Amino acid sequence: MLPRAKNEWTLEEAAHLVRRAGFGASPAEIRKIHELGREAAVDGLLDPDEPIGAIPVPDWADPKKVAAERRERFERVRASRQEQRNMTPKEREEARRKMQREVRRSQREQIVSAGEWWFGRMMHSRAPLREKMVIFLHDHFATSSQKVRQSVLMLRQNQLFREHAFGDFRALTHEIAVDPAMMLYLDTQNSKKGKPNENFAREVMELFTLGEGHYTEQDIKEAARAFTGYQLNRLNGEVTHNRRQWDEGTKTVLGRSGKFDGKQIIDLLFEQDAAAAYVPSKLWEFFVEDEAPKAVVKELAATFRASGFQLKPVLREILLSRAFYDGTVIRNQIKSPVQFLVQMCRELEIDDLPRGYVQTVQRELGQQLFFPPNVAGWDWGRAWINTNSLLSRYNTAGVITKGAINAEGVEDEGSSMMEMAAAGGKPGQQMLARMVKRAMDRWEGPDYEKIAPRPLREKPAELVEALVDRLFQADPGKKQRETFVDYARSKKGVVFTNHEVAELCHLMMSTPHYQLC
């Protein structure tokens, strides 16, 4: 068991918990969390009162509608084939391409919808740690819509992560092995007796359960034989196991021999000492610091194995540990692009963003949900920040903070960015950029009358204090604070409008300090 933090805790520590185990919050929400006490606050995050189905999936992803849409598409394909009998080869090719364009357009619209739905959950959910764990699992079991190309399967996998966010990691690994999106991504459905595909066998050892150095290439080849015979029905998403395509021969994996199937291989992996240490070390790196100390990994591994590979006890131990609240840990993690966006919205108490903007800006910042770059997921930490991405963050902060003042005739960074995106890129990107620009023209943005009431604007130092409390939850330093106050005084004028408040917020969010979580 890791050394526990003291029962007493500060408001700054409460804010730290809210940021790392969620996506930040308004000052009032942080005070409520602080009043609960450290242990009750952590338990509340691990046992949220919000049901998983509290925020329903997009309408198009409803199982009945999915089935109806598939039947309709099947009938259209059959009718099209009938029509093509009387067509010339050129006409048949054009009809085929037209249908493909319609399918691709529908998929683009659905993945934008799925991304906005998930982002909306992160903004509004009363179970922020659960959503944070969904991101962790999406990165851990990385699967990209770019290859899967079936949004409903990506959303189905996303829900699977949500259901297992605090639960049995071994059971989740079993389900991932036959998850349709994962099967398409790692080509499991093409793995047959005599021609085993090694993709899943490799990744389940290297990336999902054991980590590098705890298996051999021969282990992968042998395990791949065990994962043969799984078949996916692309029309209904059902997975079956064809015993005739399964290699029933004896395999030797990690020193054990037997006529293993895929389920038995996964159970065998979790018998290894490395399986108890691997995921807890990744959780520590995700929630605390870049590298997990050996002593920490040893304690967390013991908890993980003793609990039967349950995630909740490990998370509880991390979030109540003394090390989690250490001064070297607080505000020492670079925000991921998604963290940066969601936290900004929560701190500014924004209810929504312009339609399509979430996908556009995620791609611009380098972390588009449902599109991890490869099977290893995203690179984290310092990899999030470079000259270009930092400038994009500052521009994004300008778009979001100044949304409310677009109607006052002030040019904003978002319009020019959307115009540039619409001018180039693929047809799908151009369509999305035009949609976003139309939505942004109608978007109001933050409610500055609530965030910075008019009487407060008459006192620049107090206004800055209130905004620092909202955006930093800690003292940014005397020099930085004076810069903010001087800026507020210089912009005060006769009337401190929403424009000036937005510019002050933008200035604060464009500092290195704000990029840290």
N, C-alpha and C positions, 0 to 999 in steps of 0.2 A: 504493500500500500504506500503510495506517495505521501510525503509529509503534507498535512492539510494546512490551508490558510486559516488564520484566526477568525473567530466568529464575527468580530467587529470588522466592518468594511467601510470604505469611503465612497462618496458619490462618484469619484473618478474610477474606482474599481468596478462599480456597478455599470458605468458607461462602457468600460472595457469589456465586460461580460456581454453586454447588449450588442456591441460591435462584432466581437469575435464569434459569439454563439448565435449571431443573427446578422442584421443589416443596419444597426443603429436605430435611433428613435428620437422623438421629440423630447425636449427637456422635461415636460410634464410626465411622459411615460417613463423616463429614466428615474425620476424621483419616486414613482410608484414601485418600480423594481427595487430600488434601494431600501424603501421602507419594509419590504418583505424580509430582508436579511439575506445573507449570502446563500445559505443552504436551501431555504425556501424558494429563492429566485432560481437556482439551478434546477431544483425539482420541478418547478413550474415549466421550465423550458423542456424538460425531459418527459413531462406528462401534460401536454397541452390540452386545454379543454375544447379545442377545435377539431371536429371529426375530419378525417381525410377527405371525405366527400363534401365538405362544407362549400367548396368552390367548385361547381360542376365543370366538367370538361367542355370544350367548345361544342357547339351544336352538331357540327359535321362529324365529330368523333363519337357520338352516341352509337352504341353497338347496333341498334335497330336501323339507324340511318346508314351506317357503314354497310350492313348487309344489303339494304335496299339499293344503295349506290352501286355495289358490286354486281347485283343482279341486273341493274339497268345497263351498266357498262358491258356486261356479257351479252345482253340482247343487242346492244348497239354494234358490237363487234360482229355478231352473227349476221345482223342485217346488212352491215357494211360489206361483208364477204359475199353476200347474195348479190348486192348491187355491183360489186366489182367484176362479176362474171361477164358483164356486157361492156366493160371498160377496156380501153386500150392500155398497154403497159404503162404509158406515161400518166394516164388518168388514175390508174391504180396506185402508182407511187405517190402521186399528189394527195390522194385520199388517205393513204397510210400516214403521210407526214402531217396532214391536217389533224388526224386523230391523236398523233403523238404530241403535237403542239398543245392540244386541249388538255391532255393528261398532265403535261409539264406545267401548264399554267395553273391547273387545279392544285398540283403539288406545291407550287410556289406560294399560292395563296394560303394553303393549309399550314405550311411550315411557319409562315409569318404569323398566322393566327395562333399556332401552338407556342411559339416563342413569346408572344405578347401575353398569352394566358399564363405561362409559367412566370414571366416577369411580374405580372399582376399579382400572382400568389405571393411572391416575395415581398411586394410592396404592402400588401394588405393582410397577409395571414397572421393569425394569433399564435401560430406555431413556427416562429422564425428559425429555430434550431433544426426543426424537421426539414425545412426548405434548404437550409445550409447543408444538411447531410445529403439531400438529393443532388446538390451540386458536387459534393465530394464523391458520391457514388457514380454520378455521370462522368466524372473525370477518371475515376478508378476503373470502371468498366466502360471505357470510352467507345462510343458508337456514333458514327456521323450520318446525318441525313443525306449527305452528298452521295454516299454509296447506297444506303438503304432505300432511299427514294420512296418510302411509304410513310407519310407523316403519322398515320394512325398507329403504326407499329412503334414509332419513336415515342409517341405519347403513351402508348401502353407500357413501354419500358420505363418511362418516367414515373408512371403511377406505381410500377413495381418497386422502384427505389423508394418511393414515399411510404409504401406499406412496410418496407423492411428497414426504414431509416434508423430505428433504435433496436431492431430485433436480431434474429439469428443470422449471422453473416454466412455461416456454412449453408444454411437453407437457401439463402439468397444466391450463393454461388451455384447451387444445384439448379435453381430456376433460371439463372443467366445462361447456363449451358444449353437450355432449350428455349431461350427467349428468341422470338422470330427476328427482331432487329439485330441481335448479336449473331444469329445464324447467318443472316444475309451479309453482315459486315465482315465476318471471318470465314465465310464460305463453308460453314459446317454442313449445309445441305448438299454439298457436292462431295462429301467424304464417304467413300464406299469401300467395301471389302476389296482388297487388292490394289486400291488407289486411295489410300488415306490422305486427307488434307491435314497438314501439321499446324495450321494457323491457331486454332483454338487450343490445342494441346500445349503449344508453346506459350501462349499468352496466359493461360490459366495458371501456369507455373511461374513464369517470369513476372507478370504484372498483377495478377489477381490474388495469389495466395502465398507464394514462397519468396519471390524476389530472386535476383540474379545470384548465381553461385551455389544454389541449393539443389541442383538437378544437372543431368548431363544431356547431351544431344540424343543419346540412345534412349534415355527416359522419354524424351519428347516423341521420338519415332514410335516407341512401343505404346505410349499413351494414345497417340493419334489413331492407332488401330482400334482402341476401345471406343473412341467417339464416332465410329462409322455407323451408318444406317439410319441416322436421324434425317427425317424428311419434312419439308415445310410446304404446306399448301398455300401458294401465294394469293389465292382468291379469298380464303377465309382466315388465314393466319394460323391455322391449326398445325401442330407439330406431332408427328407420329414416329415410331421407331420400327423400321422395317428389318426384322430379324434376318431376312435373307441377304441383306446388304451389310450386316454387321459381321465383323471379323471375330468369330467365336474361339479363335486359337488362344494358346497360352501366351501371356505377355509378362515381361519382367520390368517392373517400374519401381525405382527407388529401393532396390534390393528385395522386393517382394514379387512372387510369381503367382499367376492365376489366370483364369479365363475372364479377365475383368471386362466389365462394360463401363460406360462413361460415369455412371453414378458411383460405382465402386472406386474408380480412379480419384474422384473428388474426395470421397471419404478417406482414401489413402493419403491424399495431400494434407488433410487436416490432422493426420496422425503425426506429422513432422513437427519438430520443435520450431522450425522457421515460420510455420503457419500461425503460431501463437504470437510471434513477435512482429511479423510484417505489417499487418493492418494497423495495430496500435501505434507503430512508429510513424506510419503515414498520417494517422489522425493527429498525432502530436505535431508533426510538421505543418499540417493544415491549420490547426487551431492555435498553435503556440509559437514555435520558432522553426527556423529552416532545417535544423538538424537535431534529432532526438538523442540525448545523452544515453549511453549504454545502461546506466543505472535506472533511468526512467523506463526504457524499453523492457528491461527485466521485470520491473514491478507491474507494468501494464500487461505484459505477456502472461504473467501469472494470473492476473484478474480475468483476462480474456479466456484463457483455457479453463479456469475454474468455473466460469459462468456458462460454459458450453458454447463459446464463441458468440456471446451476446454483445451487441454494441453499446447498449445503454450503460452498463456498469463501467465500461472503459471511459465513456464520455463523462460520466459523473465524477470519476476519479480525476480526470484531467481538469474539469472546470472547477473543482473544489480544491485543487492542489495549490500549495504555496507558490510553486514555480510559475503557475499560470498568471499570477498577479504581480510577479516580480517587476521591478522598475525597468529592467533591461528588456522586458517583453512588451509592456504597455507602449502603444504607439511605435512599434518597431517592426511592423509587418506592412509591406506595400499592398495597398488595396488592389484586388483584381478588378478588371473593368466592370464586371457585373456588380461587385461589392461597391465600387465607386458610384455607379449609377443608382442602385437601389438605396444605398445609404443617403445619397444626396436627396432623393425623393422623400425618404422617410423624415429626414431632418427638416426639410422645407415643407413637410406635410402636404405634398402633392398627391392628388388622387389618381391621376393618370398622365400619360404622355401622349403626344400626337400619334395617331395610327401609323404604324410602319416605322416610326422613328427608332424604336428599340432595336430592331434588326439592323437598321442602317448604322447606328452609332456603335453597336457591339462589334460589327465588322470593322469599323473604323478604328476602334480602340484595341482590337486584337483578341476578343473572346466572344464569339457568337454561340449562344446556346444551341445545342443540337448539332453543332459543327466543330467538334474538337479536331485539331489538325492531324492527328494520327491515333493509333491504338494506345499509345502511351499518354494520351491526353495533352493538356497544356503544360508549358513550362511556367513555373510560378515564381514568386519573389521578384528579384531584380530583373527578370526577363520581361516583366510587364512594362518597364520604363525604358524609353530611349528618347532621343530628341524629337522624333516625329510623334510618338505616342503621347508624350508629355504635352506637346502643343495641341494635339487632338483633345486631350483631357481639358485643357484650359478653354478651348473653343466650345466643347460640350457644356462645360459649366456656364459659359456665356449664353448658350442657347437656352438652357433650362432656367437660369436665373432671370433672364430678360424676356421670357415668353409673355409675361403679363403686360409688357409695355410695347409690344409690337404695334398695337393699335394707336399708340401715340406718335407713330411715324418714325421711330428710331430704327435704323437698319440693324439687323441682327446677323450673327455669324451663321445661323442655321439656314437662312435663305440662300446665301451664296454657296454653302456647302452642298445643299440639295440641288442647286442649279448645276454645279460642277459634276455631281454624280449623274444627273440626268443627261448631261452632254456626252458622256462616254460610258463605257461598260457594256455588259450584255443586255439584251432586251428586257430580261427579268429585273435587272438592277435599275434600268431606266424607268420601267413601270413603277417599281417601288419608290424611286426617288420622286417621281411626279405625285404619287399618292401622298407621300410624306409632306411634300411642300404644300399641298392643298390643306392637309390636316393642320400643319403648323400655322398657317394663316388664320386659322380659327381658334387656336389654342391659347388659353388665358395665362397659364403658368401659375407660379406661387401666389398665394394670397398675402400680400405684404401688409395689408391693413391689420391682419391677425399677427403676422410674424413681427412686425415693427409698427405698433400703434402710433398714431400721429403725435400724441404728447411725448412719447419716448424720443422722437426724432428731433425734438428741441434740445436734447442733451446728448451730444455726440459721444461723450465718454460712456454714458450709460447705455446708449444704443449699441456701441461696440461690445460692451460687456455682455449684453443680452445675446448678441449674435455669436460671440466667442463661446458662450455657454451652449448655444444651439449647435454650432458647427464643429467645435473642437472638444468640448467637455473638459477642457484643461487649459492652463495658462500657456499660450504659445510663446511666451517670453516677452520681456519688457520692450525690446526694440521692435518686435513685430506688432505688439499691441499699440505702441505709439504711432507706428506707420498707419494702422487702421484708423486711429483717432484723428490723426492729421488729415487723412483722406476724407473722413466724414466731415470734419470742420471745413475743409476746402470746398466741399460739394453742398454744404448746407444751404447757402443762398437765402432767399426770402422764404421759399417753401421747399421742404425736403420731400420730393416726390417719390413715387414708386421707382422711377428711373434711377434715382440716386441710391436708394436702398438696394436695388438689383445690382448696381455697379459695385457697391460695397461688398455684397455677398460674393459676387464674381471675383473680386480681388482676394477675398479670404480663401476661396476655393482654388485659386490659382497659385497657392503657395505650396512649397514642398511639404510643409507640415500636414496639409489636408490630404496628401496622397497616402498618408500612413494610417494604419488601422490599429 
